[in-house]
Structure formats: structure tokens, C-alpha cells
Amino acid sequence: MCLSIPSKITKIDKENNIATVDTMGVERQASLELVDQAVEVGDYVLIHIGFAMNKINEEDALASLEVYKEIIEKMEEDERRQAILEDEACPNKA
């Protein structure tokens, strides 16, 4: 399953229009080419296949992250590994 987890922008490379984001402790890069709103460091975005798709407000982002944390805590270790493997194999992932 491919999930779009809220990710917090930690850096912006304006020259290349790429953000560095933190997704639950994992740092990655995402293109800002498809976001239709201005974003800045500290904003939350939803990412799909390497692109930030839209900006979301902090309250909604934090509420979603809490739900994801609760789900992860309830999963057995094997289920966690499988979820990671499935995410790595997501057909739409860049």
C-alpha cells in the first residue's frame, strides 16, 4: 500500500525547486513543482512519488501523524517489516 504521510519541510533548494522533508524521522527530497501554494520551511506537505502534492495545515498534519504512530505501535514487528517492504515496492514510487 502506498501512503501519503504528512512530511515537514526542513530545507528548500529554491534554485532546483526541491524541498528536504522529514517524514516521521526519515529525511528525503521532494520536488515542489506540483504544489499550487507557496511553501516555506516548517510547512507540512503530502508527498506522492517524489512530488509534494499539496500543503496541509499543521493541526491536520500532527493529527494524522498521531494516528500513524498509533497504528505502528499496534503492529507486530513482522507486520512493520512487511509494511516497509510493500512501501519500497510501491509501483508509483519514483
JODA-V142497 format. One record per helix or strand. SS is the DSSP state (H for helix, E for strand). FROM is the first residue (numbers start at 1). LEN is the number of residues. Records with the same first field share a line. If there is no record, write none. Layout:
SS: FROM-LEN / FROM-LEN
This chain:
E: 7-7 / 18-6 / 26-6 / 44-5 / 51-6
H: 58-17 / 77-12
